[in-house]
Amino acid sequence: MYKLIIGNVRVTVDDDSIKREQAAAYAKQAISAAGQQGKLLSHVGLSAGPDGIEVATTEKAGCRMIRKSVKQSMLDGILDAAQEKMYPSGTFSQKDSWFDSQTGQEWHGAEVDDARTEVLAKLEEWIKSASSTN
């Protein structure tokens, strides 16, 4: 008996006669098949049976509504990138200034804070409307 991890799926191989490459191929195939059905697996069990390798899968527990679509993941990535750009987490970044690298212009103070707040609010509003059209 041995165990593998493929992505974030645990794979248990009950029979040592199953080679690792073969086990990995069967597990990947099971993961892929589950993904095509919209399922996420937490565990794949492989054992030697009378008709070859037997595959037993366990679906990841939890509410399916928590899972994201590709579109929602992209929209969340856009929002995260915008928030990092607007409010950089770097130690040496100036939080109250904005520099436009295309024109060389620079702004400071409340004008920057007001513009950041407005732009992020509009972006969040747009993302909310775009994600509701799934």
Buried (B, 14 or more C-beta within 10 A) or exposed (E): EEEBEBEEBBBBBEBEEBEEEEBBEBBBEBBEEBEEEEBBBEBBBBBBEEEEBBBEBEEBEEEEEEEEEEEBEBBEEBBEEBBEEBEEEEEEEEEEEBEEEEEEEEEEEEEBBEEBEEEBEEBEEEBEEBBEEE
